[in-house]
């Protein structure tokens, strides 16, 4: 697995603020900083499908409760 | 069958079938049976921590009602009067449903999860709520920052039973309940079944209702029962399951499959764990080999195959789907009360918050490709057998054993492919720890799993052995 460049402290704090995670403590943010490259590596290292027509699994089927 | 003589056996080691027959014949009352379990909980649960909450009063009322109904000739079926318990992420009216989290410590739902409702309707007696990782979340570690202690493996209380349905596996193996319900997202029924030597099955998704179970990952969550025997599993599943598209007319046929001959059944065997995944422990590898020989001796036609996708890729896919969906489900807790959750849950929610939508969609695209590939393989067979876990139950708190037990498995491919899958005991290690294999069938064909697993169970002595506490 490749290793992404980590967020800086400031980038981690800015990310958390941007998404409403304002109650994370300094310890939480330090851990979030460690997790950031894991998150990006998980995405980047996931093999991509060959064809654009390879659709996602139909795991969410839209049926209104009224129709059931 | 356990082979116990109901006339002389201690009630807590009777199987569902044995106890039900004893109740019907009048040699055992639901009240006596319940008190045996409550006594056993009092005596041993401080060693294994299988329960988070025991409902003495509610269970006694339910047992009395069952006894009166049966005495009056109103027998509801094979679960009538039998004690069960559920993982603490299930709702049960009037009982705490904490999911082992400070965040839900005061949560007392006023209605039953659908599966609890169905079991009560069948006359079963709810004893209480079972231990779990917080919100069903963990990466294999032992967590000291949760409201309730870690459940311990009854085969060796210094070892971990497997998560996240820790208490469900422990309670059935140790005899603090007769059967239990857990939930599985990427192995949380089959891991503790493997660790505790119990029978754990996830059916085809859609068979068991998720209503009233705290969600963990919408696209992967699947409930499942824990029992001591295969027949018991079929009874519990039949009492709780829905019919799904493609089912033949008539009864579901899980119980009918018990004891049917397996001669001529086509069984794919996967002993290669694939690139990027550990090899199985030698004792587990030998046990798989011997279990296959047993099936062959019974006339099953086995063929060694490779999975068309690497289990390591499946683990990678679930490592995106799980955290992303959990973060979507529980984001408000992360925003409002991050300090009130344990390390493992907070870790998962923070990780999920940083995953891109693009990567989530790619993972769901991979999921369909994986399901198609496994379907293509399964089409030629009645069932597939492979490892459940690749390691035996780990020592509590010892890394990398703990994490490896949870991550090095052959479980996630079948969560992604949505095939029914059972983990069953295949013997014991030199250290006396349960070994296991996994039996997988085509969607909707749980009956083939029950057919193979029951034939194997009858042909082997593993159900005669119980943990000593």
Interface residues (C-beta under 8 A of the other chain):
Chain A: X15 X19 X20 X21 X22 X23 X24 X25 X28 X31 X32 X35 X36 X38 X39 X40 X42 X43 X44 X45 X46 X47 X48 X49 X54 X55 X56 X57 X58 X59 X60
Chain B: X218 X219 X313 X316 X317 X319 X320 X334 X335 X336 X337 X338 X339 X346 X347 X350 X351 X353 X354 X355 X356 X358 X359 X361 X362 X363 X364 X365 X366 X367 X368 X369 X371 X416
